[in-house]
């Protein structure tokens, strides 16, 4: 019941509010040029704003515990995709690069 209430309120939330929440998760120097995504209840991503710096910020869902906004670089996004896809080990696209993630808790 809570999920459907959250999903319906997320559908009516203005895109500008979702973008503002997403970019609040990272430093302004990163968030200003980051791609911004919104994820639906099934994990499908919608691009709210195209970025240019290799970082992605995700809006999360207001009022949902554990679904906070976050920003991640390309290596972290690849790691997350591999984890969600149940790969036996992460794709090693850049062996000496460690994923970087920022999260806004609050």
Rosetta constraint file for C-alpha pairs under 8 A:
AtomPair CA 1 CA 5 HARMONIC 6.43 0.50
AtomPair CA 2 CA 6 HARMONIC 6.09 0.50
AtomPair CA 3 CA 7 HARMONIC 6.00 0.50
AtomPair CA 3 CA 41 HARMONIC 7.91 0.50
AtomPair CA 4 CA 8 HARMONIC 6.08 0.50
AtomPair CA 5 CA 9 HARMONIC 6.25 0.50
AtomPair CA 6 CA 10 HARMONIC 5.99 0.50
AtomPair CA 6 CA 61 HARMONIC 7.82 0.50
AtomPair CA 6 CA 64 HARMONIC 7.85 0.50
AtomPair CA 7 CA 11 HARMONIC 6.22 0.50
AtomPair CA 7 CA 40 HARMONIC 7.60 0.50
AtomPair CA 7 CA 41 HARMONIC 7.00 0.50
AtomPair CA 8 CA 12 HARMONIC 6.69 0.50
AtomPair CA 9 CA 13 HARMONIC 6.24 0.50
AtomPair CA 10 CA 61 HARMONIC 7.20 0.50
AtomPair CA 13 CA 17 HARMONIC 6.84 0.50
AtomPair CA 13 CA 18 HARMONIC 7.22 0.50
AtomPair CA 14 CA 18 HARMONIC 6.68 0.50
AtomPair CA 15 CA 19 HARMONIC 6.21 0.50
AtomPair CA 15 CA 48 HARMONIC 7.01 0.50
AtomPair CA 16 CA 20 HARMONIC 6.12 0.50
AtomPair CA 17 CA 21 HARMONIC 6.20 0.50
AtomPair CA 18 CA 22 HARMONIC 6.15 0.50
AtomPair CA 18 CA 38 HARMONIC 7.43 0.50
AtomPair CA 18 CA 59 HARMONIC 5.52 0.50
AtomPair CA 19 CA 23 HARMONIC 6.18 0.50
AtomPair CA 19 CA 36 HARMONIC 6.44 0.50
AtomPair CA 19 CA 48 HARMONIC 7.04 0.50
AtomPair CA 19 CA 49 HARMONIC 7.74 0.50
AtomPair CA 19 CA 59 HARMONIC 6.48 0.50
AtomPair CA 20 CA 24 HARMONIC 6.18 0.50
AtomPair CA 21 CA 25 HARMONIC 7.23 0.50
AtomPair CA 21 CA 59 HARMONIC 5.59 0.50
AtomPair CA 21 CA 60 HARMONIC 7.89 0.50
AtomPair CA 21 CA 69 HARMONIC 6.48 0.50
AtomPair CA 22 CA 36 HARMONIC 6.76 0.50
AtomPair CA 22 CA 37 HARMONIC 7.90 0.50
AtomPair CA 22 CA 57 HARMONIC 5.35 0.50
AtomPair CA 22 CA 58 HARMONIC 5.09 0.50
AtomPair CA 22 CA 59 HARMONIC 3.86 0.50
AtomPair CA 22 CA 60 HARMONIC 7.07 0.50
AtomPair CA 22 CA 69 HARMONIC 5.09 0.50
AtomPair CA 22 CA 70 HARMONIC 6.37 0.50
AtomPair CA 22 CA 71 HARMONIC 7.39 0.50
AtomPair CA 23 CA 27 HARMONIC 7.99 0.50
AtomPair CA 23 CA 28 HARMONIC 7.61 0.50
AtomPair CA 23 CA 31 HARMONIC 5.03 0.50
AtomPair CA 23 CA 32 HARMONIC 7.33 0.50
AtomPair CA 23 CA 34 HARMONIC 7.94 0.50
AtomPair CA 23 CA 36 HARMONIC 7.59 0.50
AtomPair CA 23 CA 57 HARMONIC 6.02 0.50
AtomPair CA 23 CA 58 HARMONIC 7.84 0.50
AtomPair CA 23 CA 59 HARMONIC 7.62 0.50
AtomPair CA 23 CA 69 HARMONIC 7.83 0.50
AtomPair CA 23 CA 70 HARMONIC 7.80 0.50
AtomPair CA 23 CA 71 HARMONIC 7.36 0.50
AtomPair CA 24 CA 28 HARMONIC 7.97 0.50
AtomPair CA 24 CA 31 HARMONIC 7.59 0.50
AtomPair CA 24 CA 69 HARMONIC 7.47 0.50
AtomPair CA 24 CA 104 HARMONIC 6.82 0.50
AtomPair CA 25 CA 31 HARMONIC 7.85 0.50
AtomPair CA 25 CA 57 HARMONIC 7.36 0.50
AtomPair CA 25 CA 69 HARMONIC 5.66 0.50
AtomPair CA 25 CA 70 HARMONIC 5.00 0.50
AtomPair CA 25 CA 71 HARMONIC 5.96 0.50
AtomPair CA 25 CA 102 HARMONIC 6.14 0.50
AtomPair CA 25 CA 103 HARMONIC 5.14 0.50
AtomPair CA 25 CA 104 HARMONIC 4.39 0.50
AtomPair CA 26 CA 30 HARMONIC 6.40 0.50
AtomPair CA 26 CA 31 HARMONIC 5.54 0.50
AtomPair CA 26 CA 57 HARMONIC 7.75 0.50
AtomPair CA 26 CA 70 HARMONIC 7.07 0.50
AtomPair CA 26 CA 71 HARMONIC 5.77 0.50
AtomPair CA 26 CA 102 HARMONIC 5.72 0.50
AtomPair CA 26 CA 103 HARMONIC 7.03 0.50
AtomPair CA 26 CA 104 HARMONIC 7.47 0.50
AtomPair CA 27 CA 31 HARMONIC 6.01 0.50
AtomPair CA 28 CA 32 HARMONIC 5.63 0.50
AtomPair CA 29 CA 33 HARMONIC 7.70 0.50
AtomPair CA 30 CA 34 HARMONIC 6.29 0.50
AtomPair CA 30 CA 53 HARMONIC 7.55 0.50
AtomPair CA 30 CA 55 HARMONIC 7.11 0.50
AtomPair CA 31 CA 55 HARMONIC 7.69 0.50
AtomPair CA 31 CA 57 HARMONIC 7.07 0.50
AtomPair CA 31 CA 71 HARMONIC 7.57 0.50
AtomPair CA 33 CA 51 HARMONIC 5.05 0.50
AtomPair CA 33 CA 52 HARMONIC 5.59 0.50
AtomPair CA 33 CA 53 HARMONIC 5.75 0.50
AtomPair CA 33 CA 55 HARMONIC 7.76 0.50
AtomPair CA 34 CA 50 HARMONIC 7.24 0.50
AtomPair CA 34 CA 51 HARMONIC 4.42 0.50
AtomPair CA 34 CA 52 HARMONIC 6.25 0.50
AtomPair CA 34 CA 53 HARMONIC 5.86 0.50
AtomPair CA 34 CA 54 HARMONIC 6.74 0.50
AtomPair CA 34 CA 55 HARMONIC 4.86 0.50
AtomPair CA 34 CA 56 HARMONIC 5.17 0.50
AtomPair CA 34 CA 57 HARMONIC 6.32 0.50
AtomPair CA 35 CA 47 HARMONIC 7.35 0.50
AtomPair CA 35 CA 48 HARMONIC 7.71 0.50
AtomPair CA 35 CA 49 HARMONIC 5.53 0.50
AtomPair CA 35 CA 50 HARMONIC 4.61 0.50
AtomPair CA 35 CA 51 HARMONIC 3.82 0.50
AtomPair CA 35 CA 52 HARMONIC 7.05 0.50
AtomPair CA 35 CA 53 HARMONIC 8.00 0.50
AtomPair CA 35 CA 54 HARMONIC 7.68 0.50
AtomPair CA 35 CA 55 HARMONIC 6.31 0.50
AtomPair CA 35 CA 56 HARMONIC 4.64 0.50
AtomPair CA 35 CA 57 HARMONIC 6.13 0.50
AtomPair CA 36 CA 47 HARMONIC 6.01 0.50
AtomPair CA 36 CA 48 HARMONIC 5.40 0.50
AtomPair CA 36 CA 49 HARMONIC 5.02 0.50
AtomPair CA 36 CA 50 HARMONIC 6.59 0.50
AtomPair CA 36 CA 51 HARMONIC 7.21 0.50
AtomPair CA 36 CA 56 HARMONIC 5.72 0.50
AtomPair CA 36 CA 57 HARMONIC 4.80 0.50
AtomPair CA 36 CA 58 HARMONIC 5.76 0.50
AtomPair CA 36 CA 59 HARMONIC 7.36 0.50
AtomPair CA 37 CA 45 HARMONIC 6.12 0.50
AtomPair CA 37 CA 46 HARMONIC 5.50 0.50
AtomPair CA 37 CA 47 HARMONIC 4.63 0.50
AtomPair CA 37 CA 48 HARMONIC 5.45 0.50
AtomPair CA 37 CA 49 HARMONIC 7.17 0.50
AtomPair CA 37 CA 56 HARMONIC 7.16 0.50
AtomPair CA 37 CA 57 HARMONIC 6.24 0.50
AtomPair CA 37 CA 58 HARMONIC 4.81 0.50
AtomPair CA 37 CA 59 HARMONIC 6.47 0.50
AtomPair CA 38 CA 45 HARMONIC 5.62 0.50
AtomPair CA 38 CA 46 HARMONIC 5.23 0.50
AtomPair CA 38 CA 47 HARMONIC 6.55 0.50
AtomPair CA 38 CA 48 HARMONIC 6.70 0.50
AtomPair CA 38 CA 58 HARMONIC 5.79 0.50
AtomPair CA 38 CA 59 HARMONIC 5.54 0.50
AtomPair CA 38 CA 60 HARMONIC 7.02 0.50
AtomPair CA 39 CA 43 HARMONIC 5.43 0.50
AtomPair CA 39 CA 44 HARMONIC 5.42 0.50
AtomPair CA 39 CA 45 HARMONIC 4.49 0.50
AtomPair CA 39 CA 46 HARMONIC 6.33 0.50
AtomPair CA 39 CA 58 HARMONIC 7.47 0.50
AtomPair CA 39 CA 59 HARMONIC 7.68 0.50
AtomPair CA 39 CA 60 HARMONIC 7.22 0.50
AtomPair CA 40 CA 44 HARMONIC 5.43 0.50
AtomPair CA 40 CA 45 HARMONIC 6.62 0.50
AtomPair CA 51 CA 55 HARMONIC 7.53 0.50
AtomPair CA 51 CA 56 HARMONIC 7.66 0.50
AtomPair CA 54 CA 73 HARMONIC 6.03 0.50
AtomPair CA 54 CA 74 HARMONIC 5.78 0.50
AtomPair CA 55 CA 71 HARMONIC 6.76 0.50
AtomPair CA 55 CA 72 HARMONIC 5.60 0.50
AtomPair CA 55 CA 73 HARMONIC 4.31 0.50
AtomPair CA 55 CA 74 HARMONIC 6.06 0.50
AtomPair CA 56 CA 71 HARMONIC 5.42 0.50
AtomPair CA 56 CA 72 HARMONIC 5.39 0.50
AtomPair CA 56 CA 73 HARMONIC 6.27 0.50
AtomPair CA 56 CA 74 HARMONIC 7.48 0.50
AtomPair CA 56 CA 77 HARMONIC 7.76 0.50
AtomPair CA 57 CA 69 HARMONIC 7.24 0.50
AtomPair CA 57 CA 70 HARMONIC 5.50 0.50
AtomPair CA 57 CA 71 HARMONIC 3.94 0.50
AtomPair CA 57 CA 72 HARMONIC 6.39 0.50
AtomPair CA 58 CA 69 HARMONIC 5.49 0.50
AtomPair CA 58 CA 70 HARMONIC 5.35 0.50
AtomPair CA 58 CA 71 HARMONIC 6.23 0.50
AtomPair CA 59 CA 68 HARMONIC 7.31 0.50
AtomPair CA 59 CA 69 HARMONIC 4.64 0.50
AtomPair CA 59 CA 70 HARMONIC 6.90 0.50
AtomPair CA 60 CA 67 HARMONIC 4.98 0.50
AtomPair CA 60 CA 68 HARMONIC 4.85 0.50
AtomPair CA 60 CA 69 HARMONIC 4.47 0.50
AtomPair CA 60 CA 70 HARMONIC 7.36 0.50
AtomPair CA 61 CA 67 HARMONIC 5.74 0.50
AtomPair CA 61 CA 68 HARMONIC 6.61 0.50
AtomPair CA 61 CA 69 HARMONIC 7.50 0.50
AtomPair CA 62 CA 67 HARMONIC 7.73 0.50
AtomPair CA 62 CA 68 HARMONIC 7.50 0.50
AtomPair CA 64 CA 68 HARMONIC 7.63 0.50
AtomPair CA 68 CA 103 HARMONIC 6.95 0.50
AtomPair CA 68 CA 104 HARMONIC 6.25 0.50
AtomPair CA 68 CA 105 HARMONIC 6.17 0.50
AtomPair CA 68 CA 106 HARMONIC 7.56 0.50
AtomPair CA 69 CA 103 HARMONIC 6.09 0.50
AtomPair CA 69 CA 104 HARMONIC 5.69 0.50
AtomPair CA 69 CA 105 HARMONIC 7.72 0.50
AtomPair CA 70 CA 101 HARMONIC 7.09 0.50
AtomPair CA 70 CA 102 HARMONIC 5.61 0.50
AtomPair CA 70 CA 103 HARMONIC 4.27 0.50
AtomPair CA 70 CA 104 HARMONIC 6.12 0.50
AtomPair CA 71 CA 101 HARMONIC 5.70 0.50
AtomPair CA 71 CA 102 HARMONIC 5.16 0.50
AtomPair CA 71 CA 103 HARMONIC 6.42 0.50
AtomPair CA 72 CA 76 HARMONIC 5.64 0.50
AtomPair CA 72 CA 77 HARMONIC 6.20 0.50
AtomPair CA 72 CA 99 HARMONIC 7.57 0.50
AtomPair CA 72 CA 100 HARMONIC 5.77 0.50
AtomPair CA 72 CA 101 HARMONIC 4.31 0.50
AtomPair CA 72 CA 102 HARMONIC 6.35 0.50
AtomPair CA 73 CA 77 HARMONIC 6.31 0.50
AtomPair CA 73 CA 99 HARMONIC 6.52 0.50
AtomPair CA 73 CA 100 HARMONIC 5.70 0.50
AtomPair CA 73 CA 101 HARMONIC 6.65 0.50
AtomPair CA 74 CA 78 HARMONIC 6.17 0.50
AtomPair CA 74 CA 99 HARMONIC 7.53 0.50
AtomPair CA 75 CA 79 HARMONIC 6.19 0.50
AtomPair CA 75 CA 93 HARMONIC 7.57 0.50
AtomPair CA 75 CA 94 HARMONIC 7.67 0.50
AtomPair CA 75 CA 97 HARMONIC 7.28 0.50
AtomPair CA 75 CA 98 HARMONIC 6.95 0.50
AtomPair CA 75 CA 99 HARMONIC 4.86 0.50
AtomPair CA 75 CA 100 HARMONIC 7.41 0.50
AtomPair CA 76 CA 80 HARMONIC 6.13 0.50
AtomPair CA 76 CA 98 HARMONIC 7.76 0.50
AtomPair CA 76 CA 99 HARMONIC 4.25 0.50
AtomPair CA 76 CA 100 HARMONIC 5.91 0.50
AtomPair CA 76 CA 101 HARMONIC 6.65 0.50
AtomPair CA 77 CA 81 HARMONIC 6.16 0.50
AtomPair CA 77 CA 99 HARMONIC 7.98 0.50
AtomPair CA 78 CA 82 HARMONIC 6.18 0.50
AtomPair CA 78 CA 90 HARMONIC 7.80 0.50
AtomPair CA 78 CA 91 HARMONIC 7.09 0.50
AtomPair CA 79 CA 83 HARMONIC 6.15 0.50
AtomPair CA 79 CA 90 HARMONIC 5.68 0.50
AtomPair CA 79 CA 91 HARMONIC 6.92 0.50
AtomPair CA 79 CA 99 HARMONIC 7.63 0.50
AtomPair CA 80 CA 84 HARMONIC 6.04 0.50
AtomPair CA 81 CA 85 HARMONIC 5.95 0.50
AtomPair CA 82 CA 86 HARMONIC 6.20 0.50
AtomPair CA 82 CA 87 HARMONIC 5.33 0.50
AtomPair CA 82 CA 89 HARMONIC 7.50 0.50
AtomPair CA 82 CA 90 HARMONIC 5.62 0.50
AtomPair CA 82 CA 91 HARMONIC 6.87 0.50
AtomPair CA 83 CA 87 HARMONIC 6.15 0.50
AtomPair CA 83 CA 90 HARMONIC 7.20 0.50
